[in-house]
Amino acid sequence: AVITKPTPLAQKAVDLAKEKAGKVILATNPMFPAVAVQSRLGWANVTPDSFDLITTYENSGTCKPNPAYYLEIASKMNIDPKNCLMIGNNADEDIRAAASVGMDTFLLTDHLICEGEIPETPKGNFEELIVFLQNI
């Protein structure tokens, strides 16, 4: 059974974020080596070269949902967490953890992972994410 399929809106969102922010990081939970993460990006039709940093187990010392994971990324990229936007589909590991260090957040509701209440944050599907990014 097919659970999910690539959407061209994923690459469009990454490109738009890069245009707006200058730096884009793939903050995927670093439980896999770079080769596996790059394969997953290929399945999604997203270009690895679109990212300034891709977290993997080779380059990360912490994992989600530890807030230190987000602080580590910000430190590596020389960015103030208050100047970051975390976009993710996991309410706890992406949204609450990133918000706890001062990052702005957007909850992607496509393939939403949420146990309990949905956090108070901008949210929506890929189409709504594109509009959100166009307006920042």
Secondary structure by P-SEA (a helix, b strand, c coil): cccbbbbaaaaaaaaaaaaacccccccccccccaaaaaaaaaaaccccccccccccccccccccccaaaaaaaaaaacccccccccccccccccaaaaaaabbbbbbccccccccccccccccccaaaaaaaaaac
